[in-house]
């Protein structure tokens, strides 16, 4: 199926969650629809689970104005070599905490070719307590209106953040790209207000001169 014809999971309770508890699981072409306020998480990848792959899935589509996923996808301790690719995230305007959360130390995780829309209270992609290593976050379109940060990774996180198009309200490039010790390559920052330029123009161009 395509769009609303995709197989759909409805979350109608705040404690609802989809748990990946085994290695080498692939989830593809599923629609995760939020139908309750402050649902804690959409997908929880358990401690030590490796090679969890989520491809072509859709998240959000609130049934009422107050419905939201507090967290979209959570990678936990040593949930390594995961992939989130070609997914669509629509967080609405309820200021969920984050879309992808590295709750502890994940290694070799790839976030690629996704679309992120909406408002998050913390960041679109967040690290919680422990640095993650060898992350690859590339080629995403990130439209975080009102979002505090686009990224908020733990300071010593490592990896590559490249070729992402980022529309944000942050007042500085450092706030928009809070990526720890990851390499920053060919990311495009676009201002959505008059901070650093008019709407639709590259943000903070003088900082890159």
N, C-alpha and C positions, 0 to 999 in steps of 0.2 A: 504494500500500500504506500501511498504518498500523501503528505500533509495530514489532514485529519482522518484519512483512511489507514494510517499506520496503526498497528496494534498499540493500544493505549492502556497505560496503567494510571488509575486515578488514586491520588492520595487524599483521603477524606478524613484523616485524623492526624494530629500534630506528631504523633509517634510513629507514623508510617515510614517505612524505609525499604529499599531494595538492597540486599546485602550480597556482595561477592565474597564467598568464603573458601574458594578453591582456586588453585593455580590454573593459568592458561584458559581462562574463560573469555569468550567474545560475546558482547552484546551489540546487536546491530539492528538499525531501523525500527526502534521502539520510541513511542511518544510517552513522556513522563509528564502527566498533567497534574497541577496542584489544585486541590479543591478544599483546602482548609487553611486557616491562618497559622503562620509560623511553623510549618512542617520542618522538623529539625534538619532533615537531609533527604535528598533524592536517592543517591547511591552511596553506599558505604563499603569501601574496599578494606577488608579486615587486615589486622597486623600480619605481616609475613606473607601475604598473598602476592604472588608475582605474575607478571604478564597478563594483567587484566586489560582488556581492549574494549573500548566503547567507540563505535563507529556509526555515523549517520543517524544519531539519536536527537530528539528534540526535547527541550525542558522548558516548563513554564505554563503558559496559556491559562492564567488564573481564571477560575469560573466566576469569582466575585472580586471586587476591588481590593479586598483585604487579604486575599489568598497569596501565599508566597512560600517558596523554599528558603529557609534560613541559610542553608548551605546546599549547593548543587551536588558536586562530586567530592568526596573526602578520601584522600589517600592517607593511610595510617602508617604506623611504624614498620619500616622495611617492606612496605608494599611497593616493590621495585619494578621497573621496566613496564610500567603501565603506559597506555596510549589513549588519548582522547582526540579523535580526528573527525573532521567533517560534521561536527555537531552544531546545533542551533540552540542558543540560550536566550530566553526572553524573560527577564526578571521583573518586568513591570516597574512600578514606582513605589513599592512598599519598603525599600531600603533593606533588603536582605543583607546578611553579613558579607558573603562572598559567593562566587560561582564555583571556583575550583579551590579546594583547601588542601595544602600539604600539612596535615596535622602534626606529623613528626618528621623523621628523616626518610624521605623516599629518594631513590637513586635511579637515574636513567629513564625518567618519566618524560614522555613526549606529549605536548599539547600543540596541535597543528591544524591549520585550515578550518578553524571554527569561527562562528559569528556570535558575539556577545552583545546583547542589547539590554538597556535598563539602568536601574539605579541600585548600587550596593553601598552599604554603610561603611565597610572597611576597604575592600578592593575587589576587583574582578578575580584576580588570582592572588591568593594569600598563603603565606607560610605562618604557622602558628608559633611553635616553641623551639624547634630544632632545625638546623640548617639542612637543606636537601642538596644533593650533589648531582652533577652531570645532567641537569635539566635541559630539555630542548623545547623552547617555546617559540614557534615560528609561524609566520604567514596567517595570523589571525586578524580579524576585523573586530575592534573593541570600541564600542560606543557606550561610554559610561557617564551619562549625564548626571551630574550631582554626586558622582562617586568620589569619595575622599582620595583614593589612589586607584590607578589602574592595576599596579602591582604593589604588593606589600610583602616581600620575601624576607626571611630571616637574614641578617646582615652577612653571614659568611656562606650563604648559598652559592653554588657554582653551576655553570652551564652556559648555554647560549640563548639569548633573547634577540631574535632577528626578524626583520621584514614584517613586523606587525604594524598595522594602521590603527592609530589610537586617537580617538576623539574624546577630549576630556576637559574638565573645568579646573584642573590643578593649576596652581599659580606658578609652578616652576617645572622644568624638565625633570629635576630630581624627584619631585613628588609623583610625577606621572610614571617614572621608571625607577621605582624603588626595588631594584632587582639584586641587592646584595653584591656579591662578587661575580655575578654572571657577566659574560661579555655582551655588550650592547652594540648591535650591528644593523645599520640600515633600517631602523625603526622610524616611522613617520608620525609626528605628533601634530594634531590639528586642534586649534582652539575652537571651542563651541560658543565662546562669548568674546568680550572685548579685552580679555587679559592676554596681552602679548600680540594682539592682532584682531582684525575683524573676523566675523564668522566665516568658516570655510577656508581660512588661510593658514599656512604653516605657523605653528606656535613657536615662540622663543627663537626666531631665526637668528637673532643677533648672538645668541649663546653658542651657535654652531659655526659662526663666521670664522 
